[in-house]
Amino acid sequence: MSPPPERGGAIYSTFLLLVSLGILTAGGVAFMKASHTNPLSPAFLEQAPPQVSLVQPPLGIGADAVPLKILVEDSGAGFDEVIVRISQRNQPKELLRKRYEGGAPVHSQVFDLAINGKELGLREGNAELQVLAFDRSLWSNGATVSKLLPVNFIKPHITVVTPQQNGVLGGSELVFYKILGKQPKVQGVVSKNALFSGFPASEWDPTFKSYDSLYVALFPIPPSFRPGSDSMQLIARDDIGNSTSAPFNYRIRQRKWSAFKVSLPEQGAKQLRDRLAAFAQRSGIPVQLGGDLSGDLRALLRALHTFDETGIAESLRSPEAKRHWSGAFIKPVSATPSSSFGDMRTVVVGGSEVLKSQASGVRMAVRSRTPVMAANAGKVAFAGELGELGLSVIIDHGFGLATVYGHLSETSAAPGSVVAKNQPIGRTGTSGLALSEEVYFEVRLHGVPVSPNEWWDESWVTDHIDNKVAFVRTEVVGGAGE
């Protein structure tokens, strides 16, 4: 029979075990702190590296700070370190170094940075942008994304050619200008944070085909423009973000707007509501109707106006860089407009105001179905059904200029087809918000409604368009004809 183990030996063995566990625990904690890993995590042994994405990566580094947005993701162990740097001539410069020490693992983060080439001491040429990300796994998996960026600090230079631009609120104007330096990616007139793009003048007039630096911009003067506080200027920006602006001489005259009221009889208002509601349902436009006639009409008109504006904007998103039109525009039908562009219109049903808005176009009433003519030559950008405007045709005349024809009963113009001035494109009707047999007509410049009266006026077109082209032809090419 074996003797019983001594009690002191058991205590000593337990003591050694606890010491060993303590040493192992302390070592594990020290290892976790030093390596920023967690051996107890299921992702500790993963081998997948983090994912690094340049969100809208810069095309280059210019004279102004270039925004840089980086998305880093790791679905496993999380980040250990992220480094962003830019190198030129083997001299790296850190833009960011972030260590993730302790705490819960971070699996996704967006970094918004800026690259200021001049402050970093970069020189013109090329620089390499690098983003490095490491995770918290045992292997410290790493990912690297790099992009070679051109460095160019030379900004475009703008010279205005036409000396004066005289316009009126709600009208249109034209300016010629030169852009010296690298060919711009974006250029045109900026007003109230909106850009009205210009086009190469060679596309406007063959006389200018040898003058690559010459540009022309047709631009609107919205009724909301305030001559005393708002401003307009020319801008040019190259493909890597170098931008410059230049003022140009303009004078904007104020204009007084009229107001008129349209009272709808209850029966006519009900028919209009039912027609518009049917279109909204057919087109999948969500509108909450409560059974109140005025309220329903108000909700429908608000929703359909948004629908129409979205459709028009989409059809004119890429205007033709070609001048299809020439001379003054014509009226789509031989009728006097029943209202003027810019007038404040109020629609009332039973004494309740349904709609109050500034007219973006004009209505021309006729007695029977009448052919509708293209106001000038152009390319059909849209032909189909809208909400407020009903069956409509939109013609792109080039250089941002377009005309809209609404409330038609039929169309004979196919999208993509080229039409001539005074060519039939449809017939008048009562579709959409029409209250009688009519055609609704708009002129839009870069999507902004402008007064059609100017474009119908041969003297205005001569003074504001043709004479400017003749002046620039004399100044630039010495008066040579086409």
N, C-alpha and C positions, 0 to 999 in steps of 0.2 A: 504494500500500500504506500503510495507516494505521499510525502509530507505536504501539507497545505502551503500554498504560496505565502510568502511573507507580505504582510499588509503594507509595509514601508515601500517595498518594491513596486506595488501597484500604484501607490501614490506618486512615486517618482516617474513611472511610465506615463501616467496621466499628465503630469507636469511637463514632461518632454513633448507630449503630443500637443498640449495647449501652446507651448512656446513655438513649436513648429508651425502650428496653424496661424499664430500671431505673426510670425515672420513671413509666411506665405501671403497673409492678408495685407500686411504692410507693403510687401513687395508688389502685390497686385495693384494696390492703390497708387503706389509710386509709379508703376508702369502705366496705369490709366492716366495719371496726371501728365506724365512725360510724353505719352504718345497720343493723348486726347482720344483714346479708344475705350470701348467697353467690351471686355472679353465675354461678358454675360449676355451681350446682345446677339440675337440670331443673325444679324448682319455682319458680325465681327469678321467672319471669314469670306465675305462676299468678294467677288472679283470684278464687278461691273463698275466702271468709272463714272463720275458725275457727268451730267449733260450741260454743255455751255452753248448759249445762243446769243448772237448779236442781233438785237431787235432793231430793225431799220438801220443797218450798219452804215456809217458815214462813207461817202464816196471819196473823201479826201480831207485834207486839213488846210484851211484857208486863213485869211487874216483875222477873222472873227472866231470866237470859241465855237467848237463843233460839239453838239450834243451826242452823247454816247449812252445807249441803254443796253444793259446786259442781263440776261436771265440765266441763273445757275440752278440746276435741279439735281437732287440725288435722293432716290426713293428708299435707299438702304440705310447705311450707317450715318448719313448726314455729313455735313461739311466739316473739314478740319481747317482748311485755309484756302483763301481766294486771293489771287494776285493779278493786277492789271498793270501792264507796263507798255511803253512805246520805245522802240530802239531805232537809232540812226547812227551809222558808222560805228557799230558795235558798242554803243554807249546807251544802255537801257536807263530809262527814267520811269520811276514808279508813279502811277496814278492812284493806285489803291493796293493795300495789303491788309487783309482782314483775317484774324485768327479766331477760331471758335473754341474757346477754352471752357470746359465744364458746361454744366447745364444740360437741358434737353437738346437733343440733336436738331439741327435746322436742315430741312429738306428742300426748301425753295426760297430764293431771294432774288429781287430785282435791284440792280445798281444803276442809278442815274448819275452819270459823270459828264464832264466837259473836257475837251481837249483844246487847250489854248497853245497853239504851236509857237507863237512868239514868246510867251512866258516860259515855255519849256526850252527855249533856245534852239528850236529845230531850224534847219536850213531847207531851202527849196530843193526838191528832189523827191526821194521816197523815204517813207518811214514804216516800220513794221509794228503793228498793234498786236499784242499777245495777251490772252486771258488764260490763266492757269487755275485749276481747281483740284483740290485733293480731298478725299473723304477720310472717315475715321476708322476704316477697316484696318485689319492687321497689316495688309499689304500697302496701305496708304495709296489706293488707286488714284491715278491722276488723269486729267483731261486737259488738252491744250487746243485753243483755237487761235489762229493767227490770220491777219489780213494785211496785205501791203497797200499802203495809202499814199497817193501822191501829195506832195506838200507844195502849195503855190499861194503866195501872199499878194499877188497882183489882182486888184479889183477891176471890174469893168468900168469903163468911163462913158458917161452919157452926154451927148451934145444935142440940144433941141434945135430942129431945123425950122419948123414953122414958128414965126415970131409971136403970134397971138391966137388964142382960142376964145371965141365969144359964144356963150351959150345961154340957155334959159332953163329954169327948173323944169324937169320932166322932159328935157330935150336930149339931143345927141351932139357929139363933137368929134373932131378928127385931129390927130397930132402926128407929125413925122419927127423922127429922131434917129441919131446914129449911136451905135454902141461899139466902142473900140476895145480891143483886147480879145480874150478868148470868147468864142461864140456862147451867148447866154443860154442857160437852160430855161430860165423863167424871165420874162420881161413884160412890161406894159404899164398901165396906169393904175395906181392904187388910190382908192377913195373909200373912206369909212370902213377900213379893214377888208375891203373887197378888191381883188385883183381882176382887172379887165385886160386880158392878154392882147399883146400886139402880134403882128405877123411880119415876115420879111416883105419889104416893099416890092421886091421882084415878083411876088405873087400877085400884087395889086396892078402893076403896070410894067409891061415888058421893057420899057425904057430903063428901068432900074435893075435889070437882070445882072449887070456886072458890079453892082454895089451891094456886097454881102453885109456890110455894116449898117445899112439903112433899113429902118423899120417904120411901120405905121400902125396906129391903134385907133379904132373907133371906140368911143366910150360913152356910157350914159351919164346923165346928170339926174339922179333920182329926185323925185319930188321932196324927199326927206332931207336932201342936202341943205345945209345951213351955211351960206357964203361967209358969214361972220365968224363962225367957229370951226367948221369943217374945212378940210384941205384936200388937194389932189397933188400927186407927184408921180414922176416916172421912176421905175425901179428896174434893176437888172441883177440877176443872180446866176453865177456859173454853176457847173455841175458839182463842185466841191463846197459850195456854200458861200463863196465870196460874193458879197452883194453891195450895191451902191444905189443911191437915190439922187434925184435931181429935180428941182422945181421947174415949172414951166409957166408961162404967162397965160392967165385965163381970166375972164370976166363973166360972172354968172348973174343974170338978171332974175329978179323975183317974179313971181306970177301969182295972180289971184285965182283961186279955184271957186267955181260955182257949186251950188248944192241943189238937189232936186229930190222929190219924194215920189215913190211908186206905191199906190194903194192897191192891194190885191183883193178882189171879192172872195168871199169865203169858198164858193164852189171852185173857183179857179185855183185858190190856194190848196184845197184838198186834192185836186187833180195833180198839181205840181208836187205835193208831198208824196202822193202814191207813186208817181213816176220816178222821183228821185230815190224813194225807199226801195223800189224794185231794182234800180241800178245798183244801189249799195249792197243789197242782198246778193244780186247776181255776181258782183265783183268781189264779194267777201270783205266788204268794208264794215267794221264793227261800229254800229250807231245805236245808242240807247234811246228808244222812243217811249214816251210816257203817255201818249194819247192826247196831249194838248197840242192843238194845231200849230200855234205860233212856236211853242217850244220844240216840237218835232222838226219844223222847217228850219229853225235856228241850228239845231244839232246836225241835221242833214247837210245844210249849206257849209257849215264849218268843216265837217269831215270830208265832203266832196271837194271843197276848195283845196284842202291839203293834198288830196289824191291827185287833183289836176296839176297842181304846182310840181309835185314829184314827177309826174309823167312828162310834163313839159321840160323840166330840168334834165331828165334822163335822155330825152330825145335830142336835146341840144348840148349834151355833155362834151362832144367832140366836134366843134364847128368846122366847116370846110375852110381850109387855108387857100381858098380860091374865090376870086370875085366873080360871081355869076351875074350879078345885076349891073345895070347901067341906066343912067338918067333917073328922072323922077319916077316914083311909084304911082300906080293907078289905084283907084278905089275898086274893091272886088265886085260891087254892083253899082248901077247908076242910081244912087239914092243919097239923100242928105243924112248924115248921122243924127240920131235922135238925142244924143248927148255928146259931151266933149271929154276927151282924155283928162283924167285928174279930178273930175267933178266928184263931189261927195254925194253918194247915192244912199238913200234910206228906203228900205222896203218895209211896208206896214201891212198888217193883216188885222182887221177889226180894231184898229186903234193901238195895237201892240207892235212895237218895233221888232222886226225879225232880223234885219241885216242892215248894217251901216258900214260902208267901205268906200274907198277912193277908187274910181273907175280906172282900170288898167287898159281899157280899150274903148271902142265905140260900137254902137249897134246901128244897123241900117235896116229899116223895115221896108218890106215890099208887099205887094198885094197878092202875089201868087208865086208858085215855085219858079225861081229865077236862077239862071246859071251864075255861078260864082267863079270869078276870074283870078288867076294868079297875079298879085300886085307887081311882081317883077320876076325875072328869071331866077331859078334856084333849083335845089335838090330837095325832094320830099323827104323830110325827116320823120314824119309820123302821119298816119291816116287811120283813124279808128275812133272808138267811143271813149269819151271822158265823162266826168260827172256833171259839174256845173255847165261845161261847155258843150256837152252832148257829142254828137258825131262831128269830128274835127279833122282838120288838115294843118300840118305845120311844115313850112318851107324854110330851109336853110339857104340864105342868099350868099353866105360866105363872110369871113372876117367878123364873125359874131353877130351878124344881122339876120333876123328871122321874122317871119310873119305867121300869125295864127288866125285860123278861120273856124268859127264855132257855130253851133246850133244848126248844122246842115241836116238835110234829109237823105242825101246820098253823096258819095264821093266817086270820082273817076281818076284819082291820083294814087298810084301805088308807091309805097315806101321805097326809097332808093332811086326812083325815077327822076329824071331832069325835066323840068317844065319851063316853058317860055313865058315871057310877059304876056298877059292877056289870054293865056290858055285856060280853058274851062277845067276846074278841078272838082266841081261838085255843084249842088243846088241848095238854095236856102231851105230852111225848115223850122221846126219848132222843138227840136230836141234839147235836152239839158234844161237850163234855167230860162229858156226862151218864153216870152209872154205873148208873142205873136210871130207871124211869118217874118223871118229876118236872117241876117248873117251878123255874127259878132266878129270884130276884126281887131287884132293887136299887132303892134310892131315891138319886137324885143331886141335888145342889144346886150349880148352876153347874159341872156336870160332875164334882164331887167326891162319891164315895160317902159316904153318911151312914147312921146307924142307922135302919132302918125301924120299930123298936119304938116310937120316939117318935110317928111319924106314924100308927101303928095305935092309939095310946092317946088316947082321947077327952079324958081329963083333961089330958094334956100339951098337946093342941091348944088346949083352952080356956084353960089358964094362960099358955102362951107365945105364942099367936097371938090368939085372940079377945079376951082380957082387955086385951091391949096396944092392940088397935084401939079398944076401948071407952074406954080411958084417953085415948088421943090424941084421939078424938072429943070427949070432955069438955073436954080442955085447949085444943083448937084451935077447935072450933065450939060450945062451950058446951053439949055434951050433946045436940045435935040428932040425931034419928033419921034413918034413910034416907028 
